[in-house]
């Protein structure tokens, strides 16, 4: 695993593909500086929509550098790094490798993977690419969040070590498949939601989506 870019962002006014203005922190900027990380994420980084972003369970956003080749090809031109609102653009660790519960030592910071990223249309609006969200969900290239178990400092040159592996049932790609391609398998959803290491934000969102598609509109909430 290797850090390609560390990225932070503050609110700015952007214009979408319809010419409509909106406020977002999605257009983060790479930094060569050492970054202090607290339980709430990177110093100097912010979110606009605190309901759907940020907080201890979604403190650090990670996205695989290897995915850029696919999206650049679909877009017809290179996307800027970071294009997906990630704090860490990472090489050698993607949705197939990562499990909720994985513990990573990055510099003197310890992170724990907490959930797949719940994607919205903001990136596409910022990049003027209306099909971006569709491509993400088709390929299940969502990225993922981490909580901070041990605050500290990291830099672009910090080494990364996987020091503990999470449950096999909580593989990020498996969870994405469950949410976007196996929506009728409520039993599988209930089984993964029993793991306390899985972010409550993801559990709530997944149950809401499954509830819309189930015959009764309800699923096991225990």
Secondary structure, DSSP 4 states (H G I P E B T S, - for coil): -EEEEEEE---EEEE-TTS-EEEES-S-EE--S-EEEETTEETT---S-TTTS-SGGGSEEEEEGGGHHHHHHHHTSPPPSS-S--SEEEES--TTT-BTT-EEEETTEEEEEEEE----SHHHHHHT-TTHHHHHHHHT---EEEEEEE-EEE-TT--EEEEE---GGGBHHHHHHHHHT-TT-HHHHHHHTT-TTS-HHHHHHHHHHHHHHSTTS-----
